[in-house]
Amino acid sequence: MSPVIEVTNLRKSYGANVAVTDVSFAVERGEIFGILGPNGAGKSTVVECLAGLRQADGGALRVLGVDPQHDPGAVRPRLGIQLQEARLPPRLRVREALELYASFYADPADPMELVRMLGLTEKQDTAFKDLSGGQQQRLSIALALVGNPEVAVLDELTTGLDPQARRDTWELIERVRDSGVTIVLVTHFMDEAERLADRVAIIDRGRVVAEGSPAALVSGTERRRTFRMRLPAGTPADVAAGLTRLPDVDTVVGVGEELEVTGGARVLPATILALAEGDVVPDEIRTLSRSLEDVFVDVTGARPDTTEVLP
């Protein structure tokens, strides 16, 4: 079966600013595909080109077998999209917006069911301008799903939502995926990508720098190990300094009362052996599991952005 989405050597510039240099990936039917990257990496530009909202400068795009650059009208009825900064007329009410959008489709979802699932029941008669930032975000998600799309593109899905609303939205998206909808999820929340995405592409400076399932990306970097240990009181300071000279050790960093040691696959036994030769036995040792955030930092050199939670 052909991929639902195919992106090949996509390029896009805004004047002298190159937003997307060379991006390629494919999305299979029924999966949640995450697009990760630092601010300015080109994530939103990629999905806007997919939706036919921006004209690419080069490369090839296929969505549901159609080129959205040349025939966006054939794609849009089958594509739901929630953009990062979508806006509605200030006086348009929640229920009115959903009923209006539902009228554009031959077989829409039940607007009031989406209102209920996204926690907007008490706000259904509230004007858009009177919604909080988090409530506007929930409405934007509902509008992306009201057409019962085959593919849903969700750009910064849960930005501004409180922790409980984020988890409720994750459950909603999983139910949507289980119904057969393919989802492209643009996010900077690593926990969101690990929870939802079947596969991810990490984009940095307009290029894909890593791709695969979150588990595969994490296990692929397991050549480096990290552990923390607490040494007995009175251990000479030069003991820790001496560890940095071991071939298997890359770094030794103090974290509170502990030392965090990072190195190759044999860093733990090499460290313990060196300490034993100096008659030093750690009081406590604990290994640290790597995460998708660690992979993100490794391949981009940047930490994921943090975003203020809105009520």
Beta strands, then each sheet from edge to edge (+ up, - down):
strand 1: 5-14
strand 2: 17-27
strand 3: 32-36
strand 4: 58-63
strand 5: 79-82
strand 6: 151-155
strand 7: 182-186
strand 8: 199-204
strand 9: 207-212
strand 10: 225-230
strand 11: 249-255
strand 12: 258-263
strand 13: 284-288
sheet 1: 2+ 1- 4+
sheet 2: 5+ 6+ 7+ 3+ 8+ 9-
sheet 3: 11+ 12- 10+ 13-
end
